[in-house]
Amino acid sequence: MTKRFTNKTALVTGGTSGMGLATARLLLDEGAHVVITGRDRERLDAAAGTLDAGDRLLTVRADAANVADLDALASRVRDRFGRLDVVFANAGAGVFQPSAEVTEEDFDRIVGVNFKGVYFTIQKAVPLMTGGGAIVINASWTLYRGMAPASVYSASKAAVHNLARTLSADLAPRRIRVNSVSPGFIDTPMFRGAASTDEQAAVHAAQTVAGRLGTSEDVARAVAFLASDDASYIVGQDIVVDGGLVSSIPA
């Protein structure tokens, strides 16, 4: 395998499971030093055990919605590695229910993690990206197609879609590229929380032209491409990783 990230340092927020963990593993396999975050120390330790990367891996307990935690995260990264080259702003939360049932607490939590968390993760990371670099934001297919029980989640993801474009212009003088990925139905713990039975999962898979759920590795490969020099002329774009969910109707 080509080692596209040798001697580079990458930050993956929400890196204890699903797409974040798969991306951290791929970046490590391609030579990177990797920092993963999560809110739960036990899950961080478990993730570190599966990655088995020795001193090339740093785990930091941090809540993406807490700016003080993000300040502390930046300090830990600076002390350990000195700089960042790649950021995957992946940490996310969702409540999937009719809009009439969404509480203020639900709203604040989703927006706090999915928008505020992404915004300030990037703000705190940029001073560490002294040699240019790449930022990838985990957005969502729901920008392109409405889903009834996902009003707040979808709105928060639309916000970070726009953020990828505006920050592309804002950070271009620093030679930092910003793009996003929009996963479709990806078989992760969050997805299984909403589609808990095999029958429900099959209904979602049948909506895709690919005829299957996506995997975390499908998304990780798209993130790694956008973060690498292979994508050096791709700026402010969104890659939809959805098996054709938003673009085509299955036969």
Summary of the structure (lengths in Angstrom):
residues: 251
radius of gyration: 17.2
end to end distance: 36.2
largest distance: 54.1
contacts: 864
relative contact order: 0.14
helix: 49%
strand: 16%
